[in-house]
Amino acid sequence: MNEKTTAHALYRKLLTLYPRNFKEQFSESMEQTFNDLYNEQKRQADRGFFSFMFRIFVETALGIIKENILLLAQGNVMKNILTNLRSPSIISFILVFPFMFLELANRRNFHEGFPIALFGLMWLLPVVFILILMPMSRSLRTGNSIITNPIILLIRVVFLALIAWMWLGLLIDQMPCFLGVPNCD
């Protein structure tokens, strides 16, 4: 696959993270704009291609975050979250991405494997946290008392505390590695 095909394929994949209505309305014009900017960048050989791609992808990622937050802020928040199960995944990715970036930026030995299992777990824990929290939020928003089932509430709170403790423990344990400390395990 050549450079242009790869860049366009990655950008198209990135656009799939937009909310459905936004994607249906704007993805075609966004792809066309990306194509135009890409072709213009290729004509200007004096500017860095990597910085161009990085800037475009960061701007698009920020737009994705903004549109997903706007979707959640409109109307019934819980209905939007339930109909769009990507939201917990995106929120978790936003939470983990800075640490992934730090890991990549501060790696001393690039021949070592990237800790995919670590970041997979760091992503999965917040997803589960949000999914456990959603029914509690839904009950509060509909005016129901969350204390109607105290045993289930207690179980949920215990699981939420356990997940938060595990995630923070992982973060504290791995923070030296993210910051580039030598001989980090």
N, C-alpha and C positions, 0 to 999 in steps of 0.2 A: 504494500500500500504506500503510495507516495505521500509527501508532506501535506499537500493540499487536501487530498482525500481524507487523511487522518485528522487534520484540523477541522474539517467540515463535519466529519462523523462525531468527533468529540463535542463540537458545539451543538450539534443536533441532539445528542444525548443529554447535554446540559439543559437544553430547552424543555426536555420532558419533565423537569422538576417544577416547572411553573404550574399553577393551578389550571385545571382543565379549561375553564372558560377563557382565561387569559391566553393560554396556549393556542386554543382554536382560533382566537381572534387575531393574534399578533405573531405567531411563530413563523409564518411564511415571510412576512415583511422583515422580521428580525434576521432570518437566514439570508435574505437578499442583501440586507445592510451589511451583515458579516462578510458575505461574498465580495461586495464592493470594497469594504475596508481592507480585506485580505489582499485583493488584487492591487489596490493602491499601495499597500505596504510592500508588496513584492516589487513594484516599479521603483520605489525609493529604497535603493540598496544601502544608503548611508545610515538608516535607522535600524535598531536592533529588532530582529524578528521575535526573539524570546520575550522581550519586554512588551512588545505589541500584543502577543498572545496572552501573556500574563494579565495585562491590563484589561483586555476584552473579557477574559474569563472571570476576573475578579468583579468587574462591573456587572456582568450578567449574574453572577452568584449573589451579589448584593441585591439586584433586582428581584431575583427569585425569593430571597428572604423577605424583602419588603412586600411582595405580592402575597406570599403565604401568610404573613402577619396581618395584612389588610383583609384577607379572606377570613381569618379567625376573628378579627375585630368586628366584622359585619354581622348584624343580626344575632342569631342563636349560635353562640360560639361552639357549644358542644355538638350541635347538629353538623356544623362545618367540619369539626374534627372527626366525627364518626363517619361522615360521608367521604372524607378525604383522609384515609389512614396513612397517607404519606407524611402528614404533619408531624406525628411523633418521630418518625424517622428523620425528617429534615431538621427538627429541633435538636435531636440527639447528635446529628452530624455537625450542626453549628457549634454545639457544645464541645465536641471532640476535635474538630478541625484545627483549632489553634495549637493543640498538643501534637497533632500529626505534623503540622508545619514546623514546630519547634524541633521535633525529632529529625525531620529531614534536613533542616537548616544547620543543626548542630552535630550531625553525625561525623565522626572522625574516620571511620572505616566504611566506605560505601560498598565494600565487597560483602559485608555482613547482610544477612537477610533482614528485611523490614519486618517489624513485629506486628504482623497482621492479626494474630490471635489476640494480642493485647488491645489493639484498637477496635477489633471486633467486639470484644467484651466491654470495653469502655463505651461503645456505641449502643450495645444491646441493653445494658443496665438502665440507661435513661429511657429507652423505648418502653421497657417493661414498667418502669416507674410511672411514666405518663399514662400508659394503658391501665394501670391499677388506679391511678388518680382520677381518670375520666368519669367512671360511674359515681364517684363521690361528688365531683363537681356538678354532674348532671342532676343529682338529687338536690343539691343546694340551689341550683338555678331554677328548678321547677317548684321550689318552695317546700319540698319534703324535708323532714328532719333526718339527718344522717344517723341519729341515735336510735332510730326505730329498730335496727338490728345491731345491738351493741357488740355482739360476738364477732360478726362479720367486719364491723368497723375496727375492732381491736386487731383482728387478723390482718386487715389491710394496712393499718398503721404500722404494725410490726414489720410486715413485708416492705413497706416504704422506708422505714428506718433501716432495715437490713440492707436494702439496695443502696440507699444513700451512704451508709457506712462502708459497704464494699467499694463503691465508686470512689469515695474520698480516700479510702485506704490505698487503692490502686494509684490514684493520682499522687498522693504523698510519697508512696514507695517509688514511683517512676519519675518524679519531678527532676531528680538529679540527671537522669538519662535524657529527659527532654531538654535540659539546659546544657547538655554537652559535657558533663563531668566525665573524665577519663575512667576507664575500668568500671563502668557502671553495669550492673546486672539487672 
